[in-house]
């Protein structure tokens, strides 16, 4: 995973992904949070406070090696993956709220991701200053996360029809590039991945299950409507594993630290699908609110977080 294919290819792929996300965003996606402030606040508190604390407890319980423990905390600090939009649509969540949360989380992560990662490194790898996210590297995180998103939003504002036409080609390019890069990374580091897969499968699956559960149960306990609770569940439970891998490998420079995100990125699709059927079976169809606000656009999207591109708002 340290080859030129990943050190160059992964950031390029992520840049295209985040640019595609920006092409699909408008200021209304940020303004919409005012319609459901309670749902947004609850989801963000779970994402920013509860999940890192939960992940910290899990890595202590599983007694992960220090570098892998930091990798898990890096994953927990990553914002929600945009595949949450698709899962939310499939299980009748508030897709519009998902899009707003993804946009808001991407902005907040510029601050919280370096903070949580540095705290994890200070605890698990004290004295190893080479792995920290110092100010210069924090700026690099900012550029990786927000730079392409802002550029995409500017393109949409300047040429909205062009942005609509480019949506599908950018999405396809994201998938192709990312599949090639990840396949090359797996082949070149297959022994390392297989060596750690068994030890990481349990904690990543449990983390995903608990994240999805917290994202659904906590809002429901606080009387948030069911469609918004479903949206919160998938937004919190489906992390942007690609971003965590890029930060670990290209910014921090640790292949081993990216392994938790790599294992999680494979398993989360199946866990989230099973969880979706579980809450759908127990709660009826979950109609109401804005949960069905974008059925046509979302239904047509490919079920992959690898692409990480949110469908445009019509």
Secondary structure, 3 states (H helix, E strand, C coil): CCCHHHHHHHHHHHHHHHHHHHHCCCHHHHHHHHHHHHHHHHHHHHHHHHHHHHHHHHHHHHCCCHHHHHHHHHHHHCCECCHHHHHHHHCCCCHHHHHHHHHHHHHHHHHHHHHHHHHHHHHHCCCCHHHCCCHHHHHHHHHHHHHHHHHHHHHHHHCHHHHHHHHHHHHHHHHHHHHHHHHHHHHHCHHHHHHHHHHHHHHHHHHHHHHHHHHHHHHHHCCCCHHHHHHHHHHHHCECHHHHHHHHHHHHCCCHHHHHHHHHHHHHHHHHHHHHHHHHHHHCCCCCCCCCCCHHHHHCCCCCCCCCCCCCCC
